[in-house]
Amino acid sequence: MFMKNSILRLSVLFIISVFFLHSFAVNNWNVPADKKAKNSTIKFDASSAKQGEDIFTKNCVSCHGNPGKNNNLKSLNPIPPDLSTGDPQSLTDGELFYIITTGRSIMPSFQSILSEEDRWKVISYIRSFNKNYVQVISKSESSKSKLVKINTNFDSKTNQIKVDVKANDKGGVVLLKNSQIQLFANRYFGKLQIDKTKQTDENGTATFDFPKDLPGDKTGNVQIVVQVNDDTYGEIESVAKLKIGIPTDKPALNQERAIWNVMAKAPYWILFLYSFGILAFIGVLLYLIYNLYKLRKATTV
């Protein structure tokens, strides 16, 4: 009897724990107050919603499903919510932006995948399903990003990249403190993140360790992309070409015959199979036409 009661209690405790963990994972994002109050600098209209729909379809629909269609991926835990109604629509624009930007658990961070403007366009699409939604547009950051200047320098002794961020504001030069910075190297098939995400210090500076074995072009040049996210000045991106990689005198991947290349540079065996397939299809089609002709001729005799 004691054993049965113990099992029953443990089962109930387990169910309650799973329920609360699920609720915590879904609802409790603990968005900072300043992030919660953040608003978009772009106007949400039919155009931004349409662009947001395209972005949403490419990046979000596989888990969240189409808004209002109840086809979200229910095999995940927690289940990604349908974003057209319920809790998602009760969140502020800033909360939605924070969730999309930072991610958590099975929800990925889109900070390095989507630009700030694209993230707002996704929210514009989500809000298009809420007839009672009234947008509050932020004007404080609309042009401040243009004031920011990013300097990128490489120290060959320490093999580190130093990034300095400052803004030439009305009151003078402002050093961007506690700004989030990500560093990438452009590769053939995307951007490779260098080191981890850093925050600028009191001098508006962040330092990144650069790998010693990263290939560059023939002369060792590597295209470095710096992404800065600041609460006051918004999101800024800078691109610099630095001679810091290993000189690599190899033909570009898009110059050789490969399965990912265009038809003119496809491998010969693919061209052969493609041509053979076309000829075989035409041959079968002609054979069928010939037999139909013979059948028709035989029935008219």
C-alpha positions as CSV (number, residue, x, y, z in Angstrom):
1,M,0.0,0.0,0.0
2,F,2.8,2.3,0.9
3,M,4.6,1.5,-2.3
4,K,1.5,2.3,-4.4
5,N,1.0,5.7,-2.6
6,S,4.6,6.6,-3.2
7,I,4.4,5.8,-6.9
8,L,1.2,7.8,-7.2
9,R,2.8,10.8,-5.4
10,L,5.9,10.6,-7.6
11,S,3.8,10.4,-10.7
12,V,1.7,13.4,-9.7
13,L,4.9,15.3,-8.8
14,F,6.5,14.4,-12.1
15,I,3.4,15.6,-14.1
16,I,3.2,18.9,-12.2
17,S,7.0,19.5,-12.7
18,V,6.7,18.9,-16.4
19,F,3.7,21.2,-16.6
20,F,5.5,24.0,-14.8
21,L,8.7,23.5,-16.8
22,H,6.7,23.7,-20.0
23,S,5.0,26.8,-18.9
24,F,8.3,28.4,-17.9
25,A,9.8,27.5,-21.2
26,V,6.9,29.0,-23.1
27,N,6.0,32.1,-21.2
28,N,8.8,33.3,-18.9
29,W,11.4,35.0,-21.2
30,N,12.3,37.7,-18.6
31,V,12.7,40.4,-21.2
32,P,14.6,43.4,-19.7
33,A,12.4,46.5,-19.3
34,D,14.4,48.6,-21.9
35,K,14.1,45.8,-24.5
36,K,10.4,45.3,-23.8
37,A,9.8,49.0,-24.5
38,K,11.7,48.9,-27.8
39,N,9.7,49.8,-30.9
40,S,10.3,49.6,-34.7
41,T,11.7,52.5,-36.7
42,I,10.0,51.3,-39.8
43,K,6.2,51.6,-40.4
44,F,4.2,48.4,-40.4
45,D,2.2,48.4,-43.6
46,A,1.2,46.0,-46.4
47,S,4.6,46.2,-48.0
48,S,6.6,45.5,-44.9
49,A,4.1,42.7,-44.0
50,K,4.6,41.0,-47.4
51,Q,8.4,41.2,-47.1
52,G,8.1,39.8,-43.6
53,E,5.9,37.0,-44.9
54,D,8.7,35.9,-47.3
55,I,11.3,36.1,-44.5
56,F,9.0,34.2,-42.1
57,T,8.4,31.5,-44.7
58,K,12.1,30.9,-45.2
59,N,13.1,30.9,-41.6
60,C,10.1,30.3,-39.2
61,V,7.3,28.4,-40.9
62,S,9.0,25.0,-40.5
63,C,8.5,25.2,-36.7
64,H,5.7,27.8,-36.1
65,G,3.7,26.8,-39.1
66,N,1.5,29.3,-41.1
67,P,-0.2,31.8,-38.8
68,G,-3.8,30.8,-38.2
69,K,-3.5,27.4,-39.9
70,N,-2.7,25.4,-36.7
71,N,0.1,23.5,-38.5
72,N,2.9,24.3,-36.1
73,L,5.4,21.5,-35.3
74,K,3.7,19.8,-32.3
75,S,6.5,17.2,-32.0
76,L,8.8,19.8,-30.4
77,N,8.9,20.5,-26.6
78,P,7.9,23.2,-25.9
79,I,5.5,23.4,-28.9
80,P,6.3,26.5,-31.0
81,P,3.2,28.7,-30.7
82,D,0.9,29.8,-33.6
83,L,1.9,33.5,-33.8
84,S,-1.4,34.8,-35.1
85,T,-3.3,34.7,-31.7
86,G,-2.9,34.1,-28.0
87,D,0.2,34.8,-26.0
88,P,2.4,36.0,-28.9
89,Q,0.0,38.8,-29.8
90,S,-0.2,39.9,-26.2
91,L,3.6,40.6,-26.2
92,T,5.0,44.0,-27.0
93,D,6.9,44.6,-30.2
94,G,10.0,44.9,-28.1
95,E,9.4,41.5,-26.5
96,L,8.9,39.8,-29.9
97,F,12.0,41.5,-31.2
98,Y,14.0,40.3,-28.2
99,I,12.8,36.7,-28.6
100,I,13.6,36.6,-32.3
101,T,17.0,38.2,-31.7
102,T,18.3,36.2,-28.7
103,G,16.5,32.9,-29.0
104,R,16.5,30.3,-26.3
105,S,16.5,26.5,-26.0
106,I,15.0,25.2,-29.3
107,M,14.3,28.7,-30.5
108,P,17.4,29.8,-32.4
109,S,18.9,33.3,-32.3
110,F,18.4,35.2,-35.5
111,Q,20.7,38.1,-34.7
112,S,23.4,37.0,-37.1
113,I,21.0,35.5,-39.6
114,L,18.5,38.4,-40.1
115,S,19.2,42.1,-40.1
116,E,17.4,44.3,-37.6
117,E,15.2,45.6,-40.4
118,D,14.3,42.1,-41.5
119,R,13.4,41.1,-37.9
120,W,11.0,44.0,-37.7
121,K,9.5,43.0,-41.0
122,V,8.8,39.6,-39.6
123,I,7.0,41.3,-36.6
124,S,5.1,43.4,-39.1
125,Y,3.8,40.2,-40.7
126,I,2.9,38.7,-37.4
127,R,1.0,41.9,-36.4
128,S,-1.0,41.8,-39.7
129,F,-3.1,39.0,-38.1
130,N,-4.2,41.3,-35.2
131,K,-7.0,43.6,-36.1
132,N,-6.7,45.5,-32.8
133,Y,-3.0,46.2,-33.1
134,V,-1.9,49.8,-33.1
135,Q,1.8,50.4,-33.9
136,V,4.0,52.8,-31.9
137,I,6.9,53.9,-34.1
138,S,10.2,54.8,-32.6
139,K,12.0,57.8,-34.0
140,S,14.9,57.9,-31.6
141,E,17.1,55.4,-33.5
142,S,16.0,56.0,-37.1
143,S,19.1,58.0,-38.1
144,K,21.5,57.5,-35.2
145,S,23.2,54.4,-36.8
146,K,24.6,56.7,-39.5
147,L,26.6,58.5,-36.8
148,V,28.5,55.4,-35.8
149,K,32.1,54.8,-37.1
150,I,33.7,51.4,-36.8
151,N,37.5,50.9,-36.9
152,T,38.9,47.4,-37.4
153,N,42.7,46.8,-36.9
154,F,44.8,43.6,-36.7
155,D,47.6,43.1,-34.3
156,S,50.0,40.6,-35.9
157,K,51.9,40.0,-32.6
158,T,48.9,38.7,-30.7
159,N,47.0,37.6,-33.8
160,Q,44.0,39.6,-32.6
161,I,41.5,41.9,-34.3
162,K,40.6,45.1,-32.4
163,V,37.3,46.8,-33.1
164,D,36.7,50.4,-31.9
165,V,33.2,51.8,-32.1
166,K,32.3,55.4,-31.6
167,A,29.6,57.9,-32.7
168,N,30.0,61.5,-33.8
169,D,26.9,62.7,-32.0
170,K,25.7,66.3,-31.5
171,G,27.3,66.5,-28.1
172,G,30.7,65.3,-29.4
173,V,32.3,61.9,-29.8
174,V,30.5,59.1,-27.9
175,L,32.3,55.8,-27.2
176,L,29.8,53.0,-27.5
177,K,30.1,51.1,-24.2
178,N,28.5,47.6,-23.6
179,S,27.6,47.3,-27.2
180,Q,27.2,43.8,-28.6
181,I,29.7,42.9,-31.3
182,Q,30.0,39.9,-33.6
183,L,32.9,39.3,-36.0
184,F,32.6,37.3,-39.2
185,A,34.8,36.3,-42.1
186,N,33.1,36.0,-45.5
187,R,33.4,32.5,-47.0
188,Y,32.1,31.0,-50.2
189,F,28.9,29.7,-48.7
190,G,28.2,32.2,-46.0
191,K,29.8,34.0,-43.0
192,L,32.1,32.2,-40.5
193,Q,31.9,33.7,-37.0
194,I,35.3,34.6,-35.5
195,D,35.6,34.0,-31.8
196,K,32.5,34.5,-29.6
197,T,30.2,37.5,-29.3
198,K,31.8,40.2,-27.3
199,Q,30.8,43.5,-25.6
200,T,32.7,46.7,-25.9
201,D,34.5,48.0,-22.8
202,E,34.6,51.5,-21.4
203,N,36.6,52.7,-24.4
204,G,34.2,51.3,-26.9
205,T,36.6,48.5,-27.8
206,A,36.4,44.7,-28.2
207,T,39.2,42.3,-29.1
208,F,38.8,39.0,-31.0
209,D,41.2,36.1,-31.4
210,F,41.8,35.4,-35.1
211,P,42.6,31.8,-36.2
212,K,46.1,31.4,-37.5
213,D,45.1,28.9,-40.2
214,L,42.3,30.7,-41.9
215,P,42.8,30.7,-45.7
216,G,42.6,34.1,-47.6
217,D,42.9,34.9,-51.3
218,K,46.1,34.8,-53.3
219,T,47.6,37.6,-51.3
220,G,46.1,36.6,-47.9
221,N,43.2,39.1,-47.9
222,V,40.2,38.2,-45.8
223,Q,36.9,40.1,-45.9
224,I,36.0,40.8,-42.3
225,V,32.4,41.8,-41.3
226,V,31.7,43.5,-38.1
227,Q,28.1,43.6,-36.7
228,V,27.4,46.1,-33.9
229,N,24.2,46.1,-31.9
230,D,23.7,49.1,-29.6
231,D,20.6,50.0,-27.6
232,T,20.9,53.7,-28.5
233,Y,22.4,53.6,-32.1
234,G,20.7,50.4,-33.3
235,E,22.4,47.9,-35.6
236,I,25.4,48.8,-37.7
237,E,27.5,46.7,-40.0
238,S,31.0,47.3,-41.4
239,V,33.1,45.4,-43.9
240,A,36.9,45.6,-44.1
241,K,39.4,43.7,-46.2
242,L,42.5,42.8,-44.1
243,K,45.6,40.9,-45.2
244,I,45.5,38.5,-42.3
245,G,44.8,35.1,-43.8
246,I,47.0,32.4,-45.3
247,P,47.7,33.1,-49.0
248,T,45.8,30.5,-51.0
249,D,46.4,30.2,-54.7
250,K,43.6,27.9,-55.6
251,P,40.8,28.4,-58.1
252,A,37.5,29.6,-56.6
253,L,34.9,26.8,-56.0
254,N,32.7,28.5,-58.6
255,Q,35.4,28.3,-61.2
256,E,35.7,24.5,-61.3
257,R,33.2,22.0,-62.6
258,A,31.1,20.9,-59.6
259,I,27.5,19.7,-58.8
260,W,26.7,23.1,-57.1
261,N,27.8,25.2,-60.1
262,V,25.9,26.5,-63.1
263,M,25.1,24.4,-66.1
264,A,28.1,25.7,-68.1
265,K,30.4,24.4,-65.3
266,A,28.5,21.3,-64.3
267,P,30.5,18.0,-64.2
268,Y,30.6,16.1,-67.5
269,W,28.9,13.0,-66.0
270,I,25.9,15.2,-65.0
271,L,25.7,16.7,-68.5
272,F,25.9,13.3,-70.0
273,L,23.1,11.9,-67.8
274,Y,21.0,15.0,-68.4
275,S,21.4,14.7,-72.2
276,F,20.8,11.0,-72.1
277,G,17.7,11.5,-70.1
278,I,16.3,14.1,-72.5
279,L,17.1,11.9,-75.5
280,A,15.5,8.8,-73.8
281,F,12.4,10.8,-73.0
282,I,12.1,12.0,-76.6
283,G,12.7,8.4,-77.8
284,V,10.0,7.0,-75.6
285,L,7.6,9.8,-76.7
286,L,8.3,9.1,-80.4
287,Y,7.9,5.4,-79.8
288,L,4.4,5.9,-78.2
289,I,3.4,8.2,-81.0
290,Y,4.5,5.7,-83.6
291,N,2.6,2.9,-81.9
292,L,-0.6,5.0,-81.6
293,Y,-0.3,5.8,-85.3
294,K,0.0,2.1,-86.1
295,L,-3.0,1.3,-83.9
296,R,-5.1,3.9,-85.5
297,K,-4.1,2.7,-89.0
298,A,-4.9,-0.9,-88.0
299,T,-8.4,0.0,-86.8
300,T,-9.3,2.0,-89.9
301,V,-8.5,-0.9,-92.3
